[in-house]
Amino acid sequence: MSFPYLNQHERIQFPHPREADEYGILCTGGNLSPGMLLSAYEQGIFPWFSEHEPILWWSPDPRFVLNPQDLHIPSSLKRYMRRRQYTVTCDTAFSQVVQGCAQAPRPGQDGTWITQEMIEGYVELHELGYAHSFEVWHHAELAGGLYGVSLGDCFFGESMFSRMNDASKTGFVTGVRYMQAQGIELIDSQVRTDHVERFGAREIRREEYLFRLHQCLEGITRKGPWTADFSMFTARSMEGQKGITAD
């Protein structure tokens, strides 16, 4: 029997995250309906699986997070962003960004974990206002982007891709600055990567993450679409802003 579809107002209780195994796998099965995904994120859990595998739900320890006020920008990227090679938008091409992430080659990986089921699940969350994308354009061409889910004062980053030099980095920095201005207090990057660590992300224990997540979920969810003049968040215009550093 298939698992029931849960709408955005319905919830399910997962096993407690501390029951995850040594790799961070908590449980399997279910589906990627809106209520299932939102239940997972609210409980500190996320899906991650490959095609032809059952849905795997994870809660790793430690957890990899970025405090927006701790954003660090390498000097080389700051110089590049000053040239304004790219235009950044938000929530204008969500499906294209997710497809771009799915198609991007990953070192050491054969294929993608962003399955068609994943794509459909997150597109539906986007249509409901919970999932967001930042798009990086070079003229009319999509050069890179990233997407994730927003609940309360937390943003759960899912994936990013780049087709041109520093495109995803430009989108990431712009997105973090925008979210900082909106009052987002925690960006969950799930598991450690060198790429995001360069921007100031760090590992914290799962219990600390769950405590902070609970606090962030008390905030009001900023449902989409998100709109702004994203040129306000370029390196030049944010020069010297408190909490933003460059090496």
C-alpha positions, 0 to 999 in steps of 0.5 A: 500500500502506498503512503498517503499524500500529505498536504501542506497543513498535514504533518507526520511524526518521524522517529527522533533524530537521535535514533539515526545510525552512525551515518545519519540515516534515520528511516526509509520510505514515505513520499515527497508530498508537501506535508511529508517534506515540511514535517521532516524539515521542522524535525531536523530531517531531510531526504537524500537518496539516489534513483532506484533507491527507497527514500532515505531520511537523514539527520546527521551528527554533526550538522553543517550550518552558516550563521548569515551574520558570519558570512565570509567572502574571499577577496577574489570573489568580492573583486569579481562581484564588483565587476557586475558580470551577473544579474541575480533574481529570486523565484523566477526560474525555480524549475530551471534551477533544480534541473540545473542542479540535477544535471551538474556534474559532481566530482566523485559522483556517478549520476545525481541524487536529484531524482524526478521524484525530488524535482516534482516534490520541490517544485510543488513546495515552491508553488506553495511558497516554501521553496525558493531559488536564486538565479544568476543570469549572464544576459539572458542565459542562466549561469548558475543558481541555488535552491532550498526551503524556508521555514520560520527564521531558517533556510535549508539549502539543498543544492547549487550549480554553476555553468560559468565562473563564480556564478553559484558563488555570486548567487550564494553570497547575494542570497545570504545577504538578502536573507540576513536583511530579512531576518533569517538567522540560520542557514542549514547546509546539512553536511560539510562541503569545502565550497560552503565552508569557505563562506564561514559555515561550520559544524555543530552538534546535532543537539545544538542544531535541533535547539536552534532550529526549534528557536528559528521555527518560532519565527514567521515563515516568509512564503514566496515569491521573494522579490527585491532589487538584488543589486542592493546586495552586491559586494560594492553596495554592501562594502563594510556592512557589519558581520560581512568580512573578506580576507 
